[in-house]
């Protein structure tokens, strides 16, 4: 993309980058970075994302978008109507929103169908990892409160004065995603 194609004028300043097309590339790069660097928790420190973006050419669309605002936090705050439908930003950690929010973002045109499919795979990978971790550590999720608990000591009446009710029977299927108790 040429400078002329991605520049716009505001008052006496000319900004290079920052177009919706550049923002779409940045969103794609963030999702790619998250998939590479944080697939098990879908949380990405902004420092890690900055390092990832610094490895790209200075005039890449992602860097042009970021540089228009000075830093990533400011870019996210200025364009929060778009970014808040896809990501959470807590202090300096970026997280991927749940699938319901991502589907809303895709319907609004902020996320392409291929990126939505990639995000679905990332969420599925994370959920499989989380369930395998519960299984390995003799834990389960409660159907009522959603909390993880140890199956070995489920007698503390911590779920509304009752024992936790297991959500998964890990003996039902080899795939932990198929183990939910109806």
C-alpha positions in Angstrom: 0.0 0.0 0.0 1.4 3.4 -0.9 1.8 6.3 1.4 -0.7 8.3 -0.6 -3.3 5.5 -0.4 -3.0 5.2 3.4 -2.5 8.9 4.3 -5.2 11.3 5.5 -5.0 14.9 6.4 -6.3 16.4 9.7 -5.8 20.2 10.0 -2.2 20.9 9.4 -1.0 17.3 10.1 -0.8 14.4 7.7 -1.2 11.0 9.2 0.1 7.9 7.4 -1.9 4.8 8.1 -4.7 4.3 10.5 -7.2 3.3 7.8 -9.9 0.6 8.4 -7.9 -1.7 6.2 -4.8 -1.1 8.4 -6.9 -1.8 11.5 -8.1 -5.1 10.0 -4.5 -6.2 9.4 -3.6 -5.2 12.9 -6.5 -7.3 14.3 -5.3 -10.2 12.1 -1.8 -9.8 13.4 -3.0 -9.7 17.0 -4.9 -12.9 16.6 -1.9 -14.5 14.8 0.4 -13.4 17.7 -2.0 -14.7 20.3 -2.3 -18.1 18.5 1.6 -18.4 18.4 2.5 -17.0 21.8 -0.5 -17.7 24.1 -2.7 -20.5 22.8 -3.4 -22.0 26.2 -4.8 -18.9 27.9 -5.6 -16.5 25.0 -4.1 -13.7 27.1 -1.3 -11.6 25.5 0.9 -9.0 27.2 1.1 -5.9 25.2 4.9 -6.1 25.5 4.9 -9.4 23.6 2.6 -8.0 21.0 4.8 -4.9 20.6 7.8 -7.2 20.0 5.9 -9.2 17.5 4.9 -6.0 15.6 8.5 -4.6 15.7 9.6 -7.6 13.8 7.5 -6.4 10.8 8.6 -3.8 8.4 8.1 -0.2 9.7 5.6 0.6 7.0 3.5 -2.5 7.4 -0.2 -1.8 7.9 -0.2 -2.9 11.5 2.7 -0.6 12.4 1.2 2.3 10.4 -2.0 1.9 12.4 -0.1 1.7 15.7 2.2 4.6 15.0 -0.6 6.9 14.1 -1.7 6.7 17.8 1.7 6.5 19.3 1.2 3.2 21.1 -1.1 0.2 21.3 -3.0 1.3 24.4 -3.9 4.6 22.8 -4.9 3.0 19.5 -7.2 0.6 21.4 -8.7 3.4 23.5 -9.4 5.6 20.4 -10.9 2.8 18.4 -12.5 1.0 21.3 -15.9 0.5 19.5 -14.1 -2.0 17.3 -11.5 -3.4 19.6 -13.8 -3.9 22.6 -16.0 -6.3 20.5 -13.0 -8.6 19.9 -10.5 -8.1 22.8 -10.4 -7.2 26.5 -7.7 -4.9 27.7 -6.8 -5.1 31.3 -3.9 -2.9 32.3 -1.3 -4.3 29.8 -2.8 -7.6 28.9 -4.9 -8.2 25.9 -7.4 -11.1 25.9 -9.6 -12.7 23.3 -13.4 -12.2 24.0 -15.8 -15.2 24.1 -17.2 -16.6 20.9 -20.6 -14.8 21.3 -18.8 -11.4 21.3 -16.6 -12.5 18.4 -19.7 -13.5 16.4 -21.2 -10.1 17.1 -18.0 -8.5 15.9 -18.1 -10.6 12.7 -21.7 -9.5 12.0 -20.7 -5.9 12.5 -17.9 -6.4 9.9 -15.0 -6.0 12.4 -13.8 -9.6 12.0 -13.6 -11.6 8.7 -15.1 -15.1 8.4 -11.6 -16.7 8.3 -10.5 -14.9 11.4 -13.7 -15.9 13.2 -13.0 -19.5 12.2 -9.4 -19.1 13.5 -10.7 -17.7 16.8 -13.2 -20.6 17.1 -10.2 -23.1 16.7 -8.3 -21.1 19.4 -11.2 -21.3 21.8 -11.7 -25.0 21.2 -7.9 -25.6 21.7 -8.0 -23.6 25.0 -11.2 -25.4 26.2 -9.7 -28.8 25.4 -6.5 -27.9 27.3 -8.5 -26.6 30.3 -10.6 -29.8 30.5 -7.5 -32.0 30.1 -5.9 -30.1 32.9 -9.0 -30.6 35.1 -8.9 -34.4 34.3 -5.2 -34.8 35.0 -5.5 -33.0 38.4 -8.6 -34.9 39.5 -10.8 -31.8 39.3 -14.2 -31.0 37.7 -16.4 -28.0 37.0 -19.6 -27.6 39.0 -22.8 -27.5 36.9 -24.4 -25.0 39.4 -21.7 -22.5 40.2 -19.2 -23.1 37.4 -16.2 -23.3 39.8 -13.5 -25.8 39.4 -13.2 -28.1 42.4 -11.2 -31.1 43.6 -13.2 -34.4 43.1 -11.3 -35.9 46.0 -12.7 -33.5 48.6 -16.1 -32.6 47.3 -17.8 -32.5 50.7 -17.2 -29.0 51.9 -20.7 -27.7 51.0 -19.1 -24.8 49.1 -21.8 -24.6 46.4 -24.7 -22.9 48.0 -24.5 -25.2 51.1 -24.3 -28.3 48.9 -21.7 -30.4 47.3 -20.6 -29.4 43.8 -22.4 -31.1 41.0 -19.9 -32.4 38.4 -20.3 -31.1 34.8 -18.0 -33.6 33.2 -17.6 -37.4 33.3 -14.1 -37.8 31.9 -14.6 -41.6 31.6 -17.4 -41.2 28.9 -15.2 -40.3 26.0 -11.5 -39.8 25.0 -12.3 -36.3 23.8 -12.9 -34.1 26.8 -15.2 -31.9 24.8 -17.6 -34.9 24.5 -17.6 -35.6 28.3 -20.2 -33.1 29.5 -23.0 -34.7 31.5 -26.4 -33.9 30.1 
